[in-house]
Amino acid sequence: MKYIIRAEFFENDVICIKYYAARDRSSDIKYSMLTNEFMPYKTLVTCISIISLLVEEYPNKCFAFNASRSILIKQKIREKINNNKRFRIYCKLVENFVGDINFEHYIFPEISSYLLVNKNSFPKTDEKKEEVRKMFLEIFDFTEDI
């Protein structure tokens, strides 16, 4: 299966890494669709490796992952937004593959988001964390209804 990986540039010097199956590109819920491959590891490692490429071109940026919840339309199943399965997988992989020399790691389980604050650009990482968290709450839809 082929995947589309996107690096979306947001205000506040944040690049959010996202991916979805190419077959779902026209779906409104493409980030929540399941592929039933049960092997997200390779795709997620590719997403994480893209950070190292982006850091070369954008050395002052922070990086984020917002884990969409899984939605099965036919079965009428909607995973909860907070601490969802994708988020738990992201946490394990990012912790293992991205060091803490250049980035401060922050997790937001209540909105299933992971943030890497660039320590060199934002020495007051806690302030940046709150700024980005607020931005996430304004930009992304965290309502339970779909």
trRosetta pair geometry for C-beta under 8 A, 3 or more apart (Angstrom, degrees):
i j d omega theta_ij theta_ji phi_ij phi_ji
1 21 5.8 -36 167 -137 124 108
1 22 7.5 -179 174 28 76 93
1 23 7.2 -68 -151 -6 102 116
1 35 5.8 147 121 -164 174 137
1 37 6.2 -119 17 -61 137 142
2 21 7.4 103 81 -162 51 64
2 22 4.2 0 95 2 100 137
2 23 7.9 121 57 -28 83 77
3 19 5.2 20 170 -177 122 113
3 20 6.8 166 -154 85 82 25
3 21 5.8 -58 -103 -104 71 42
3 22 6.3 -141 -103 -30 16 82
3 43 5.3 75 -3 -129 169 123
3 46 8.0 136 73 73 134 143
4 19 6.5 167 85 -150 50 63
4 20 5.7 -11 55 60 97 76
4 21 7.8 48 13 133 82 8
4 22 5.4 116 -32 -89 93 71
4 25 6.4 76 -7 -95 148 103
5 17 7.0 -10 -174 -169 97 89
5 18 7.3 160 -157 86 51 46
5 19 4.5 -20 -103 -97 69 100
5 43 7.7 -177 -75 -169 112 87
5 46 6.5 -127 -63 120 157 110
5 47 5.7 -161 -138 -95 125 79
5 50 6.4 -173 144 -47 139 156
6 17 7.4 157 84 -155 53 43
6 18 4.7 -14 61 64 100 95
6 19 7.0 175 17 -81 71 45
7 15 5.3 -2 -177 -178 97 114
7 16 7.5 152 -159 73 47 41
7 17 5.9 -18 -104 -100 70 67
7 18 8.0 174 -83 24 24 73
7 50 6.5 -151 -67 147 118 132
7 54 6.0 174 -141 -89 155 140
8 15 6.9 152 74 -160 42 58
8 16 4.7 -20 62 60 99 95
8 18 6.2 23 -6 5 114 119
9 14 7.7 143 -158 86 46 51
9 15 5.6 -24 -99 -104 62 78
10 14 4.5 -20 63 74 108 99
10 15 7.3 179 18 -89 78 27
10 16 6.1 48 -15 -12 119 107
10 135 6.7 122 152 154 135 138
10 139 7.0 -45 -133 -79 134 169
11 14 7.5 14 81 29 34 95
11 135 6.9 -153 73 -134 94 139
12 62 7.7 -36 129 39 87 124
12 128 7.8 144 176 -155 107 81
12 131 5.8 179 -142 137 136 114
12 132 5.9 174 129 -89 144 74
12 135 5.5 -121 9 -51 151 160
13 60 6.2 -70 -154 125 134 90
13 61 5.2 -155 176 -122 83 60
13 62 5.8 85 115 10 89 88
13 118 7.6 -80 138 25 124 128
13 121 6.8 -138 152 139 157 148
13 122 7.8 171 80 -45 140 121
14 61 6.9 139 -109 -170 17 90
14 62 4.9 -31 -104 74 70 98
14 63 7.3 148 -159 -98 66 17
14 64 5.6 12 -174 -4 113 121
14 115 7.8 -47 -131 -136 121 101
14 132 5.7 124 -77 -124 145 115
14 135 7.2 161 20 90 150 152
15 54 6.0 -145 101 168 167 152
15 58 6.7 107 -37 90 140 154
15 61 5.1 39 -9 161 108 141
15 62 7.3 172 22 84 69 46
15 63 5.3 -26 69 -108 89 70
15 64 7.3 167 84 24 41 75
16 63 7.6 142 -95 -165 30 55
16 64 4.7 -33 -105 75 76 98
16 65 7.1 139 -159 -94 74 26
16 66 6.1 -4 -158 -2 127 103
17 47 4.9 126 154 -175 131 101
17 48 7.7 145 104 -77 169 38
17 50 6.2 143 -123 74 128 126
17 51 6.9 -69 -51 -64 144 88
17 63 6.5 19 -17 -171 106 105
17 64 7.3 178 16 81 72 44
17 65 5.7 -31 61 -90 93 80
18 31 6.3 -52 -167 -110 112 124
18 65 8.0 151 -79 -137 53 64
18 66 7.4 -16 -89 49 98 88
19 31 7.9 114 77 -123 37 81
19 43 5.9 175 131 168 161 115
19 44 8.0 -144 32 -86 146 52
19 47 5.6 -104 -28 -80 129 123
20 24 5.4 -104 162 78 112 115
20 25 7.0 141 100 -88 120 53
20 30 4.1 46 -170 148 158 101
20 31 5.3 -88 -78 -85 114 51
20 33 6.9 70 -156 42 101 105
21 24 4.7 74 70 9 90 106
21 30 7.4 -143 48 -168 68 88
21 33 6.4 -90 29 92 113 120
21 35 5.1 141 -67 -88 140 113
22 25 5.8 -7 -166 -40 46 110
24 27 4.5 -43 -174 18 84 127
24 30 4.2 149 130 -132 106 84
24 33 4.6 -165 -117 42 158 157
25 30 6.2 47 -113 -119 20 149
26 30 7.7 131 53 -70 22 122
27 30 4.3 139 70 -67 96 75
27 33 6.1 66 86 -44 161 135
29 32 4.4 -49 174 46 97 114
29 33 6.2 120 112 -47 86 83
29 68 8.0 156 -170 176 75 139
29 71 5.4 -52 168 56 146 143
29 73 7.9 145 56 -59 149 111
29 146 6.8 65 -94 -179 131 139
30 33 5.8 -39 -147 5 34 118
31 68 3.9 131 128 -20 103 160
32 68 4.5 -115 -75 148 72 122
32 69 5.9 8 -128 80 110 54
32 70 5.9 148 -174 -130 77 24
32 71 4.2 37 140 11 128 103
32 146 8.0 -64 45 -129 173 167
33 71 7.1 -43 -80 62 45 86
34 70 5.5 36 -59 -147 106 112
34 72 6.7 -15 14 -80 125 88
37 40 7.7 126 82 -60 104 56
39 42 6.4 19 144 9 101 102
40 43 5.6 -70 -163 51 59 108
40 44 5.2 53 145 -23 91 114
40 86 7.6 -144 -161 -122 171 80
40 89 6.2 49 83 153 137 159
41 44 6.0 -66 -144 41 23 107
41 45 6.1 22 161 -19 65 109
41 93 7.6 175 -135 -94 66 130
42 45 5.9 -54 -145 35 27 109
42 46 6.6 29 153 -19 61 105
43 46 5.6 -55 -154 34 32 114
43 47 6.6 36 148 -21 65 102
44 47 5.3 -46 -149 32 38 115
44 48 6.4 35 153 -17 66 103
44 89 6.7 -119 -86 137 168 112
44 90 6.9 -143 -149 -98 128 64
44 93 5.3 56 137 104 127 178
45 48 5.6 -52 -147 38 34 111
45 49 6.2 36 152 -22 66 106
45 93 6.7 -124 -78 -161 66 128
45 97 6.9 172 -131 -88 76 160
46 49 5.6 -53 -144 36 31 111
46 50 6.7 44 152 -31 62 98
47 50 5.8 -48 -160 18 32 117
47 51 7.9 44 143 -27 56 90
47 65 7.5 81 142 -103 135 118
48 51 5.9 -35 -173 7 45 116
48 93 6.1 -139 -47 143 147 110
48 94 6.3 -166 -111 -98 121 66
48 97 4.8 58 150 100 149 146
48 98 6.5 -129 -163 -45 109 102
49 52 5.9 -42 -167 24 52 110
49 53 7.3 49 140 -13 69 100
49 97 7.8 -76 -64 171 65 138
50 53 5.5 -54 -158 37 46 113
50 54 6.1 43 148 -19 74 107
51 54 5.7 -60 -146 41 32 109
51 55 6.2 40 155 -29 67 103
51 63 5.3 13 -124 -112 113 171
51 98 6.6 -9 86 -99 158 122
51 116 7.5 40 -147 51 145 159
52 55 5.7 -44 -144 26 31 116
52 56 7.3 39 154 -23 57 97
53 56 6.1 -52 -166 23 35 113
53 57 7.3 10 149 1 65 106
54 57 6.0 -67 -153 47 40 99
54 58 5.4 -24 168 39 80 107
54 61 6.9 -63 144 65 110 139
54 63 7.3 119 84 -90 138 121
55 58 6.8 -76 -118 70 22 65
55 59 5.8 59 178 -107 66 56
55 61 7.5 -137 -105 54 56 95
55 102 7.7 61 -145 128 143 156
56 59 7.2 6 -141 -67 12 87
58 61 4.2 18 138 -6 116 126
59 118 7.9 127 156 -150 52 144
59 120 7.6 -36 154 82 95 140
59 121 7.9 156 125 -53 68 117
60 118 6.2 151 -171 110 37 163
60 120 7.4 -107 -114 95 62 100
60 121 4.2 116 -157 -95 78 138
61 118 6.3 122 90 -33 26 142
61 121 7.5 63 -28 11 14 165
62 103 7.8 123 -136 -131 72 101
62 115 6.6 9 163 -174 121 91
62 116 5.9 176 -168 90 74 63
62 117 5.0 -17 -122 -118 125 44
62 118 5.0 -126 -79 -7 67 89
62 121 7.5 -130 -49 68 81 130
62 122 7.0 -10 -61 11 119 138
62 128 6.7 166 -63 161 154 131
62 132 6.7 -95 101 -79 151 149
63 103 7.5 -37 35 -121 101 144
63 115 7.6 158 88 -156 46 48
63 116 4.4 2 59 53 89 115
64 113 6.3 -4 -173 -175 110 102
64 114 6.5 160 -155 85 60 55
64 115 4.9 -12 -104 -105 94 68
64 116 7.0 -157 -71 22 47 72
64 132 6.8 -175 -72 176 140 134
64 136 7.6 -148 179 -82 156 119
65 90 4.9 -163 111 -158 150 145
65 94 6.9 -147 9 -60 139 141
65 113 6.8 169 88 -154 54 56
65 114 4.5 7 52 51 99 104
66 111 7.5 -41 -141 139 95 96
66 112 6.8 84 -170 102 58 82
66 113 4.8 -15 -108 -106 71 93
66 136 6.7 170 -97 -141 125 116
66 140 5.9 -154 -169 -91 157 159
67 84 5.6 -165 120 67 117 107
67 86 3.7 174 -164 101 110 104
67 87 3.7 -158 44 -66 154 71
67 89 7.9 139 -123 49 138 86
67 90 5.4 -141 -70 -3 120 139
67 112 4.1 -97 62 157 100 111
67 113 7.0 -159 12 -81 76 39
67 114 7.5 58 -26 -6 102 98
68 84 7.8 -63 119 79 26 156
68 86 6.4 22 58 44 53 160
68 112 7.8 168 -57 106 10 138
69 78 6.7 58 122 179 128 72
69 79 4.0 -158 -175 79 102 100
69 80 6.6 -150 -124 89 143 23
69 81 5.4 -93 -39 -99 134 47
69 84 4.5 -148 -106 -102 78 159
69 86 7.4 -152 -101 20 30 115
69 112 7.0 145 -62 14 80 167
70 77 7.6 -7 114 117 96 103
70 78 7.9 179 94 -148 56 37
70 79 4.4 68 48 -8 79 131
70 84 7.0 171 1 -178 78 126
70 85 6.5 0 -13 40 121 120
70 86 7.2 147 -44 -27 87 107
71 77 7.2 168 -154 92 40 63
71 78 5.2 5 -114 -111 83 74
71 79 7.1 -110 -65 15 51 81
71 146 6.4 -66 -112 77 146 161
72 75 4.2 2 121 44 122 110
72 76 7.4 -35 94 24 81 16
72 77 4.2 20 48 51 108 103
72 78 7.8 -142 34 -64 63 44
73 76 7.2 16 -178 -76 32 44
78 144 7.5 114 122 -179 134 73
78 146 6.2 170 -121 25 141 120
79 84 5.1 88 137 -135 127 115
79 85 6.7 -83 -149 5 156 99
80 83 7.5 8 98 58 112 74
80 84 6.3 -169 81 -83 63 88
80 144 7.3 -27 -133 -121 66 100
81 84 6.5 -68 -169 -40 20 117
81 111 6.7 -22 148 -134 111 46
81 112 6.1 -135 166 0 62 119
81 142 5.3 116 175 -160 159 76
81 143 8.0 138 -46 79 149 14
81 144 6.5 -117 -14 -92 112 64
82 109 6.0 54 -174 144 87 73
82 110 4.9 -29 -120 -144 114 38
82 111 6.9 -24 -100 -58 70 24
82 112 6.3 -173 -136 -40 26 89
83 87 6.0 -130 -146 81 29 137
83 88 6.7 50 -178 -57 73 97
83 109 4.4 17 -75 -173 91 101
83 110 7.6 0 -31 -76 83 27
83 112 6.3 -151 -52 -83 16 85
84 87 5.0 98 57 7 68 107
84 88 7.3 -133 102 -6 36 89
84 112 4.8 -1 22 -103 95 148
85 88 5.8 -55 -150 34 33 110
85 89 6.6 30 154 -15 66 105
86 89 5.7 -59 -153 38 33 110
86 90 6.2 37 151 -22 68 106
86 112 7.0 65 75 178 91 129
87 90 5.6 -51 -146 35 32 114
87 91 6.4 37 155 -25 64 102
87 109 6.9 127 143 -128 144 60
87 112 3.6 -117 -66 -151 140 89
87 113 7.4 -45 -121 -31 115 21
87 114 7.1 161 -150 -36 78 99
88 91 5.7 -47 -150 28 31 116
88 92 6.9 29 154 -15 61 103
89 92 6.0 -57 -155 35 33 108
89 93 6.3 21 156 -10 68 111
90 93 6.0 -67 -146 44 29 104
90 94 5.7 20 165 -14 70 114
90 114 5.2 -153 132 -6 123 144
91 94 6.3 -58 -136 40 21 103
91 95 6.1 23 163 -19 60 113
91 107 6.0 27 -110 -108 114 136
91 114 6.2 -172 -85 -90 65 130
92 95 6.1 -61 -149 37 23 111
92 96 6.4 11 158 -11 61 115
93 96 5.9 -67 -149 42 29 106
93 97 5.8 -5 167 4 69 119
94 97 6.3 -71 -130 50 26 92
94 98 5.2 -19 -172 22 70 118
94 105 7.0 148 128 -131 113 122
94 114 5.6 144 26 158 165 151
94 116 7.3 -138 -175 -59 126 114
95 98 7.5 -43 -89 50 11 81
95 105 6.7 79 -98 -156 72 166
98 103 6.1 -22 157 55 114 143
98 105 7.3 135 95 -84 113 112
98 116 6.2 -66 149 -104 152 142
99 102 7.0 72 85 23 96 81
99 103 7.2 122 87 38 55 93
100 103 6.4 -94 -127 75 42 66
100 104 6.9 54 -153 -106 88 39
100 105 6.3 -72 -101 -10 98 104
101 119 7.9 -124 139 34 38 141
102 118 6.6 -23 160 -142 88 67
102 119 5.9 -158 -172 32 35 102
102 120 6.4 -26 -148 -15 83 107
103 116 4.0 -11 -168 -173 139 99
103 117 6.3 136 -158 63 71 41
103 118 6.2 -38 -100 -94 75 41
103 119 6.4 -153 -94 -15 18 92
104 116 7.4 148 67 -159 42 49
104 117 4.5 -18 56 59 97 103
104 119 5.7 110 -27 -72 91 94
104 125 4.1 45 34 -164 157 158
104 129 7.6 -78 105 -61 122 114
105 114 7.4 -23 -163 -170 88 93
105 115 7.5 143 -160 83 42 56
105 116 6.2 -18 -100 -103 61 69
106 114 7.4 155 85 -161 54 48
106 115 4.4 -15 64 64 102 103
106 116 7.8 -172 25 -75 76 25
106 117 6.5 44 -4 -14 117 108
106 125 7.8 179 -43 157 120 107
106 129 4.7 151 -84 -128 169 120
107 113 7.5 159 -160 89 49 52
107 114 5.6 -17 -109 -108 72 72
107 115 7.6 -172 -80 24 26 75
108 111 4.9 -11 129 48 117 94
108 112 7.3 -40 95 28 80 13
108 113 4.3 2 56 59 115 93
108 114 7.5 -151 25 -70 76 31
108 115 7.0 50 -12 -8 106 108
108 133 5.9 157 -92 -119 143 104
108 136 7.2 142 70 74 166 160
109 112 6.8 24 -157 -79 37 47
111 133 7.8 142 33 -151 142 82
111 136 6.1 123 127 132 154 130
111 137 7.0 -110 -87 -81 157 76
111 140 7.3 115 -178 83 121 133
111 142 5.3 -57 -126 -110 96 140
113 133 7.7 160 79 -115 140 70
113 136 5.6 -29 -70 -147 172 160
115 129 6.3 143 93 -126 146 76
115 132 5.6 127 -129 105 147 147
115 133 7.6 -89 -27 -63 153 76
117 122 5.5 -84 177 75 104 129
117 125 4.4 133 102 -146 146 96
117 128 4.8 126 -138 94 128 131
117 129 6.0 -73 -51 -65 142 78
117 132 7.5 -154 -86 0 98 145
118 121 4.2 30 103 29 121 109
118 122 5.8 96 73 19 74 94
119 122 7.0 -83 -122 67 20 65
119 123 6.7 52 -176 -106 64 49
119 125 6.3 -30 -103 -68 70 122
120 123 7.9 3 -148 -66 13 74
122 125 5.8 105 114 -93 100 55
122 127 7.4 -142 -178 72 109 93
122 128 4.1 40 168 -51 152 148
124 127 4.2 18 128 18 113 120
124 128 6.6 136 95 -17 70 87
125 128 5.5 -57 -149 40 39 111
125 129 6.1 49 151 -29 70 102
126 129 5.4 -46 -147 29 33 119
126 130 6.7 29 157 -15 63 102
127 130 6.1 -57 -154 36 31 106
127 131 6.4 33 149 -20 65 108
128 131 5.5 -55 -148 37 34 116
128 132 6.2 28 157 -15 69 107
129 132 6.2 -62 -150 39 25 104
129 133 6.2 27 154 -21 64 109
130 133 5.5 -50 -141 36 32 114
130 134 6.3 35 157 -20 64 105
131 134 6.0 -58 -155 35 26 111
131 135 6.5 26 149 -19 62 107
132 135 5.3 -52 -148 36 36 115
132 136 6.4 43 151 -24 67 100
133 136 5.7 -49 -152 31 32 114
133 137 6.6 30 152 -17 63 104
134 137 5.8 -55 -152 35 32 111
134 138 6.6 27 151 -15 64 108
135 138 5.7 -62 -151 39 33 109
135 139 5.9 15 160 -10 70 115
136 139 6.1 -67 -136 44 26 100
136 140 5.5 -16 -175 18 70 116
137 140 7.4 -50 -102 51 16 84
137 142 6.9 -46 -128 7 63 137
143 146 7.9 155 93 -62 92 61
